Amino acid sequence: MPPIPKFQRETIIEVTYQLIKEEGLERVNARRIAKELGCSVQPIFHNFSTMEDLIHEVNTKIYAKYKEYIMRGQNSEMPYKQIGLSYIQFAVDYPEFFKILFMKETMLDAENFMMADVLGDHIIKEGQKLTGLSYEEQKKFHIKVWVFTHGIACLVATKTIRFSKEEIDKLLGSTVLEMLEGYKKSREEKK
């Protein structure tokens, strides 16, 4: 009977997840993970054929954490606004995870990037409840909202600017309403 591996897949995934959270993806490699585990790299490659396989599993866990943040506000009074606030809070709480999910080269246009997120459709439908726009109009409007929200999230993830929760709440709330008024006015003028 072969010996039971000392380090299970989940332990390796969790250690890698924590290292990326604290140090960023660029600083994590098999030797760094092994050092944290107190072993050689052998258990890592016994459980994962490549580092890419391990990182893929960790990315799945990172995305689950992001999804948890986004889904928190579903029962709030203003779910669309809460989704934006949750997106920014994820960048505050998990800057390295935010960078992995949302600050890498994709070569996608804004709509395809937004819709590549499995939550994109859900977010657009939540926005429709606030705006009263059609699905296609909401998608176009949400791209503008997302670009603005993403800008704030990038600023906090990179620690370029420090905002308080109150400042973010006020900035996001008032700007989105002003954007909506402008969007509807522009739509009416085109008719």
C-alpha positions in Angstrom: 0.0 0.0 0.0 1.5 3.4 -1.0 2.0 5.9 1.8 -0.6 8.6 2.2 0.8 12.0 1.1 1.6 14.2 4.0 0.2 17.3 2.2 -3.2 17.0 0.7 -4.3 19.1 -2.3 -6.5 21.4 -0.2 -3.6 22.2 2.1 -1.4 23.2 -0.8 -4.2 25.2 -2.3 -4.8 27.0 1.0 -1.2 27.8 1.6 -0.8 29.1 -2.0 -4.0 31.2 -1.6 -2.6 32.7 1.6 0.8 33.4 0.1 -0.8 35.1 -2.9 -3.1 37.1 -0.7 -0.1 38.4 1.4 2.7 38.6 -1.2 1.1 38.6 -4.7 1.2 36.1 -7.5 4.6 37.2 -8.8 6.4 36.2 -5.6 4.8 32.7 -5.4 6.6 29.7 -6.9 6.9 26.0 -6.0 10.0 26.6 -3.7 8.2 29.4 -1.8 5.1 27.2 -1.3 7.3 24.3 -0.2 9.2 26.5 2.3 5.9 27.6 3.8 4.8 23.9 4.0 8.1 22.9 5.5 8.8 20.3 2.8 10.4 19.8 -0.6 8.6 20.6 -3.8 7.8 16.9 -4.3 4.4 17.0 -2.5 3.3 19.9 -4.7 4.1 18.1 -7.9 2.7 14.9 -6.5 -0.7 16.7 -6.2 -0.5 19.0 -9.2 1.2 18.2 -12.5 2.3 21.8 -13.1 2.3 25.1 -11.2 -0.3 26.3 -13.7 -2.7 23.6 -12.5 -2.2 24.7 -8.9 -2.6 28.4 -9.8 -5.8 27.5 -11.7 -7.2 25.8 -8.6 -6.2 28.9 -6.5 -7.8 31.2 -9.0 -11.1 29.2 -8.6 -10.9 29.9 -4.9 -10.1 33.5 -5.4 -13.1 33.9 -7.8 -15.3 32.3 -5.2 -14.2 34.9 -2.6 -15.0 37.7 -5.1 -18.4 36.2 -5.9 -19.1 36.0 -2.2 -18.5 39.8 -1.9 -20.6 40.6 -4.9 -23.6 38.5 -3.8 -23.6 40.0 -0.2 -25.7 43.0 -1.2 -28.5 41.1 -2.9 -30.9 41.7 0.0 -29.9 45.3 0.5 -32.1 48.2 -0.1 -30.0 49.2 -3.2 -28.5 46.0 -4.6 -27.0 47.7 -7.7 -25.2 50.2 -5.7 -24.1 47.5 -3.2 -22.6 45.5 -6.0 -20.4 48.4 -6.9 -19.5 49.0 -3.3 -18.7 45.3 -2.8 -16.5 45.3 -5.9 -14.5 48.2 -4.4 -14.4 46.6 -1.0 -13.0 43.4 -2.5 -10.2 45.5 -4.0 -9.6 47.1 -0.5 -9.6 43.8 1.4 -7.9 41.6 -1.2 -5.8 43.8 -3.5 -3.6 41.0 -4.8 -6.7 38.9 -5.7 -8.3 42.0 -7.3 -5.2 42.4 -9.4 -5.3 38.8 -10.6 -8.9 38.9 -11.5 -9.2 42.5 -12.9 -5.8 44.0 -13.6 -4.2 41.7 -16.2 -4.0 41.9 -19.9 -7.0 40.3 -21.7 -7.2 42.3 -25.0 -11.0 42.2 -24.6 -13.2 45.2 -25.2 -15.2 46.6 -22.2 -18.4 44.7 -23.0 -16.7 41.3 -23.5 -14.6 41.8 -20.4 -17.7 42.6 -18.3 -19.7 39.7 -19.8 -16.8 37.3 -19.4 -17.5 37.5 -15.7 -20.2 35.0 -14.9 -21.8 37.6 -12.7 -22.1 40.1 -15.5 -25.6 39.2 -16.6 -26.8 39.2 -13.0 -25.3 42.6 -12.4 -27.0 44.1 -15.5 -30.4 42.7 -14.4 -29.9 44.3 -11.0 -29.1 47.6 -12.6 -32.3 47.4 -14.7 -34.3 47.4 -11.5 -32.7 50.8 -10.6 -32.7 52.4 -14.0 -35.7 51.0 -15.8 -33.6 50.7 -18.9 -33.9 47.8 -21.4 -31.3 45.0 -21.1 -29.2 46.4 -24.0 -29.4 49.9 -22.7 -28.5 48.8 -19.2 -25.5 46.9 -20.6 -24.2 50.1 -22.3 -24.9 52.2 -19.2 -23.3 49.6 -17.0 -20.1 49.7 -19.0 -19.8 53.4 -18.0 -20.6 52.7 -14.4 -18.2 49.8 -14.3 -15.3 51.8 -15.8 -15.9 54.4 -13.1 -16.2 51.8 -10.3 -13.2 49.9 -11.6 -11.2 53.1 -11.6 -11.9 53.6 -7.9 -11.2 49.9 -7.2 -7.8 50.1 -9.0 -6.8 53.2 -7.1 -7.5 51.4 -3.7 -6.0 48.1 -4.8 -2.7 49.8 -5.8 -2.9 52.1 -2.7 -2.6 55.1 -5.0 -5.4 56.9 -3.2 -7.0 56.2 0.2 -10.7 56.6 0.4 -12.9 56.1 3.5 -16.0 53.9 3.1 -18.1 57.0 3.4 -16.3 58.8 0.6 -16.6 55.8 -1.7 -20.3 55.4 -0.8 -21.0 59.1 -1.5 -18.8 59.2 -4.7 -20.3 56.1 -6.2 -23.9 56.9 -5.3 -23.9 60.5 -6.5 -21.9 59.9 -9.7 -24.0 56.9 -10.8 -27.2 58.9 -10.4 -25.6 61.8 -12.3 -24.5 59.4 -15.0 -28.0 58.0 -15.2 -29.6 61.4 -15.6 -27.1 62.3 -18.4 -27.7 58.9 -20.1 -31.5 59.3 -20.1 -31.2 62.9 -21.2 -28.9 61.9 -24.1 -31.3 59.1 -25.0 -34.3 61.4 -25.1 -32.4 64.0 -27.3 -31.6 61.2 -29.8 -35.4 60.5 -30.3 
